[in-house]
Amino acid sequence: MNAMIENKQYRKALAERYLDADTTIREEQMLAEYYETHQPDDDEVQIATLIKMTHAGASDMIDTADFERISKDRRPVRMILKWSSVAAAAVILMLVCLHIGHKPVLPDTQTAISTMQILEGMEMISKIEVGEIESVKAEPQGSTVVITVKLTDGKERSYSMTCNSDASSLSFTALN
């Protein structure tokens, strides 16, 4: 057994590496042998129990050389997964920052249209439209709202609605 295993700081560092799946089979065996022959300190009880459980009968199941070969083959996969997770988190963070920092740029003559203004626009169009209205639909598209009126005879008419910069008036343009 390695004499360094008697050092609590060394055991603690090995235990952390063990939990990160970054130890060799020999290091894991050293920890298991130590905890089999020594009473763990209060702060080591959980890791000692875990190591004892995972190494109980492990020598009967697989040869150490085979296990070392298998675990070495899997290390690149762990590294790829680890760095892929870091890259994915960075991309998500970047997208969130871009979304939070993005402010729509409207021309000086236009401003965003409120929900109440959209409802007023839908009401105005339904009053000027000739024929029986089956449905009215509003689709915001940036600083413009496209209002589509569907008549009972199957015809549809669309209007583009914008609001001036001081939000005092709405403008409508027939699209078809």
Order of alpha helices (4+ residues) and beta strands (2+ residues): alpha-alpha-alpha-alpha-alpha-alpha-beta-beta-beta-beta
